[in-house]
Amino acid sequence: LLLRAQNLSLGSSGVRPLIVERLIEFLNLGIHPVVFRQGSVGASGDLAPLSHLALPLIGEGEVTYRGKRQPSAPLLKKLGLSPIELGPKEGLALINGTQFMTSLGTLSLIQAEYLSGIADLAGAISLEALKGTTVAFDPLIHQVRGQQGQIETAARMLKILAPGGRESAIAKSHEDCDRVQDPYSLRCIPQVHGMTRDTLKFVREIITREINAVTDNPLVFPEQNKVISGGNFHGQYVSMALDFLSIAIAELGSISEQRMEKLINPALSGLPAFLAREGGLNSGFMIVQVAAASIVSENKTLCHPASVDSIPTSADKEDHVSMGAWSAVKCGRVVTNV
């Protein structure tokens, strides 16, 4: 609702202020149209989902209000809101655009940014427990590569593990061990987490521009006295960005699962098997790692890019589509899994 109101308020969609005001009124009252996740190919916008978003404005469709799913017409009457009679262009403006995929992508991005920080903390805790070294986080290593996310992640790891240059008692306890190098899941945290961090910045730029863009069709330019048909409804930007986000977040889960496997393996950790003090009847964290491995594999399947798929629609007039809605839906599943 918010993104649709923002899009239409920019003045190139040919709708009356009444339409935007009603969308905002729905938001303020907590009236949320029931929108289905399936049915969009992400070109000509998210036609099917946005149609369900628009239906309650004209007294059709369903909404949720105060936790209850219900038909919109009786609720509007109860609240003293008259259904809107749409004018020229307004119906098309309401259903044409990328707001469905963009809204889902925005939620996934916010969660992913939070996960990125948590991943660094989890990596640091695992490194301590596995008696790893912070040598691989030395700034000199990362400066000569020059990748910004990698540099930032290495600095963050040192800040967590050795604040002010002071290593923990655990780190000092194994200073003279005979281990030469740590496994990649510890040693390469800056490289893997760093690329995810850079991906998040890229996706945020794309999503931010899309939130503030006009993406319906045709577009109205009153000052130039023009109505122009174009293709701003095509969701390729959002679709590809969210495919990239899925891959980046899945990799955080993948490398984390490998650290988990090291922690429960006594041959690698020096800790009790499966982190169970008393084995036998107690299997400790064995099934936790099995579940994590299952989810990592599920994410690999979900990370197949939706944006490389296309299927013609509308009598082959819409012959290349973005599949952005599916990219957004599965991205949400990947983020939730991680």
TORMARLO-451562 format. One record per residue (C-alpha): residue number from 1; x, y, z. Coordinates in steps of 0.02 Angstrom, whole numbers, plus 50000, padded with zeros to 5 digits. Layout:
NUM|X|Y|Z
...
END
This chain:
1|50000|50000|50000
2|50136|50123|50048
3|50239|50090|49893
4|50086|50102|49781
5|50039|50269|49860
6|50218|50332|49840
7|50223|50279|49657
8|50058|50361|49612
9|50097|50520|49709
10|50244|50561|49595
11|50125|50636|49468
12|50157|50537|49308
13|50022|50405|49327
14|49868|50507|49285
15|49768|50474|49444
16|49671|50593|49556
17|49738|50636|49730
18|49585|50544|49797
19|49664|50377|49748
20|49825|50411|49843
21|49729|50479|49992
22|49622|50321|50003
23|49776|50209|49998
24|49852|50309|50141
25|49686|50303|50234
26|49687|50113|50221
27|49862|50112|50294
28|49816|50226|50438
29|49659|50125|50479
30|49750|49958|50469
31|49649|49897|50320
32|49759|49777|50223
33|49701|49703|50057
34|49722|49514|50040
35|49856|49491|49906
36|49907|49322|49837
37|50090|49278|49811
38|50063|49184|49649
39|50007|49246|49479
40|50135|49375|49423
41|50269|49356|49289
42|50344|49525|49332
43|50312|49616|49168
44|50168|49733|49135
45|50204|49746|49319
46|50133|49632|49453
47|49961|49633|49373
48|49873|49496|49471
49|49938|49539|49646
50|49913|49726|49621
51|49735|49694|49559
52|49696|49615|49727
53|49779|49765|49811
54|49664|49883|49715
55|49499|49788|49730
56|49452|49852|49904
57|49461|50032|49841
58|49308|49995|49735
59|49222|49889|49867
60|49276|49721|49798
61|49396|49587|49858
62|49449|49546|50034
63|49547|49633|50171
64|49615|49596|50342
65|49562|49716|50479
66|49606|49695|50662
67|49666|49519|50629
68|49510|49462|50537
69|49498|49420|50352
70|49335|49484|50279
71|49250|49553|50122
72|49294|49735|50093
73|49120|49804|50052
74|49036|49778|50223
75|49191|49843|50312
76|49199|50001|50207
77|49015|50033|50243
78|49043|50005|50429
79|49187|50130|50429
80|49093|50258|50326
81|49203|50242|50172
82|49120|50244|50002
83|49192|50136|49863
84|49284|50242|49735
85|49219|50253|49557
86|49377|50247|49454
87|49409|50374|49318
88|49506|50360|49155
89|49678|50279|49174
90|49656|50249|49361
91|49617|50063|49351
92|49769|50029|49244
93|49880|50140|49353
94|49830|50042|49507
95|49872|49870|49438
96|50024|49911|49332
97|50193|49922|49421
98|50327|49831|49519
99|50265|49867|49695
100|50226|49686|49741
101|50401|49621|49705
102|50481|49779|49774
103|50386|49773|49938
104|50433|49591|49968
105|50611|49630|49917
106|50619|49776|50039
107|50568|49665|50184
108|50696|49534|50135
109|50832|49665|50119
110|50799|49733|50294
111|50808|49558|50367
112|50963|49518|50266
113|51055|49671|50329
114|51019|49615|50507
115|51078|49438|50467
116|51241|49505|50397
117|51287|49578|50566
118|51231|49422|50659
119|51337|49314|50542
120|51494|49408|50594
121|51454|49380|50778
122|51418|49195|50749
123|51580|49177|50652
124|51679|49260|50791
125|51602|49147|50925
126|51638|48993|50819
127|51818|49046|50792
128|51845|49067|50979
129|51766|48898|51017
130|51872|48812|50884
131|52029|48901|50945
132|52057|48987|50780
133|52173|49132|50747
134|52139|49313|50705
135|52295|49324|50596
136|52190|49304|50438
137|52099|49466|50483
138|52258|49571|50476
139|52215|49732|50380
140|52368|49712|50268
141|52291|49557|50188
142|52130|49645|50144
143|52201|49812|50092
144|52301|49733|49951
145|52143|49656|49880
146|52044|49817|49899
147|51869|49744|49909
148|51772|49859|50025
149|51655|49732|50103
150|51802|49618|50140
151|51900|49760|50222
152|51749|49809|50328
153|51715|49630|50382
154|51896|49596|50432
155|51897|49756|50535
156|51733|49707|50617
157|51799|49533|50660
158|51952|49609|50743
159|51842|49730|50839
160|51737|49585|50904
161|51880|49465|50941
162|52020|49583|50992
163|51946|49750|51045
164|52081|49880|51064
165|52208|49751|51004
166|52182|49645|51160
167|52149|49462|51123
168|52039|49357|51237
169|52102|49232|51365
170|52045|49093|51249
171|52151|49160|51106
172|52303|49177|51218
173|52282|48999|51282
174|52331|48924|51113
175|52458|49050|51049
176|52592|48916|51032
177|52485|48778|50955
178|52548|48681|50804
179|52404|48728|50688
180|52466|48820|50534
181|52302|48877|50458
182|52117|48874|50500
183|51983|48797|50387
184|51913|48913|50254
185|51749|48933|50349
186|51850|49028|50481
187|51995|49099|50382
188|51890|49165|50238
189|51753|49250|50339
190|51803|49423|50272
191|51800|49363|50092
192|51631|49275|50104
193|51540|49389|50226
194|51619|49539|50140
195|51546|49497|49971
196|51375|49478|50052
197|51400|49649|50131
198|51440|49727|49962
199|51291|49639|49883
200|51176|49713|50015
201|51237|49888|49970
202|51204|49856|49785
203|51030|49786|49817
204|50987|49931|49932
205|51030|50054|49792
206|50918|49962|49668
207|50773|49942|49789
208|50783|50123|49850
209|50773|50188|49672
210|50629|50072|49632
211|50530|50127|49785
212|50543|50306|49723
213|50510|50267|49540
214|50359|50279|49426
215|50333|50104|49358
216|50161|50099|49278
217|50113|50127|49096
218|50073|50232|48998
219|50149|50382|49084
220|50075|50555|49087
221|50183|50711|49069
222|50063|50859|49086
223|50195|50994|49069
224|50248|50923|48901
225|50068|50879|48855
226|50121|50699|48821
227|50057|50526|48862
228|50195|50401|48823
229|50189|50211|48822
230|50351|50131|48879
231|50414|49987|48985
232|50447|50048|49162
233|50336|49908|49225
234|50468|49777|49180
235|50539|49706|49340
236|50713|49656|49280
237|50804|49772|49399
238|50715|49705|49552
239|50716|49525|49491
240|50903|49516|49460
241|50944|49612|49619
242|50841|49493|49726
243|50916|49340|49640
244|51086|49411|49689
245|51024|49442|49866
246|50964|49262|49881
247|51136|49197|49831
248|51226|49315|49950
249|51121|49268|50100
250|51124|49082|50058
251|51314|49090|50066
252|51306|49158|50243
253|51203|49005|50288
254|51319|48888|50195
255|51480|48946|50279
256|51393|48951|50448
257|51336|48771|50430
258|51516|48718|50396
259|51573|48802|50556
260|51433|48711|50646
261|51495|48545|50577
262|51670|48583|50643
263|51601|48624|50815
264|51512|48457|50837
265|51653|48352|50763
266|51773|48305|50904
267|51912|48264|50780
268|51911|48446|50723
269|51855|48541|50877
270|51933|48450|51023
271|51763|48469|51105
272|51643|48330|51159
273|51556|48245|51012
274|51402|48342|50959
275|51439|48459|51105
276|51355|48336|51224
277|51437|48321|51394
278|51372|48144|51414
279|51356|48049|51250
280|51258|47891|51218
281|51077|47932|51252
282|51112|48117|51227
283|51145|48160|51045
284|51178|48343|51083
285|51176|48455|50931
286|51184|48316|50802
287|51009|48343|50734
288|51031|48532|50738
289|51174|48513|50614
290|51072|48390|50509
291|50930|48516|50500
292|51052|48654|50454
293|51125|48546|50314
294|50949|48514|50249
295|50909|48700|50246
296|51073|48743|50160
297|51031|48619|50022
298|50854|48688|50008
299|50927|48862|49985
300|51039|48800|49844
301|50883|48752|49748
302|50794|48915|49789
303|50945|49013|49727
304|50917|48960|49547
305|50894|49132|49467
306|50714|49175|49425
307|50774|49318|49315
308|50850|49202|49185
309|50678|49127|49153
310|50551|49202|49036
311|50386|49143|48964
312|50283|49238|48834
313|50111|49301|48885
314|49970|49409|48815
315|49969|49336|48638
316|50159|49351|48631
317|50153|49540|48648
318|50233|49522|48819
319|50368|49407|48753
320|50503|49438|48884
321|50460|49442|49069
322|50565|49463|49226
323|50486|49335|49345
324|50524|49465|49478
325|50380|49414|49590
326|50446|49236|49604
327|50621|49305|49632
328|50552|49407|49777
329|50450|49264|49852
330|50593|49139|49851
331|50716|49271|49914
332|50604|49290|50065
333|50611|49103|50093
334|50801|49100|50082
335|50818|49243|50206
336|50695|49159|50326
337|50791|48996|50312
338|50956|49078|50357
END
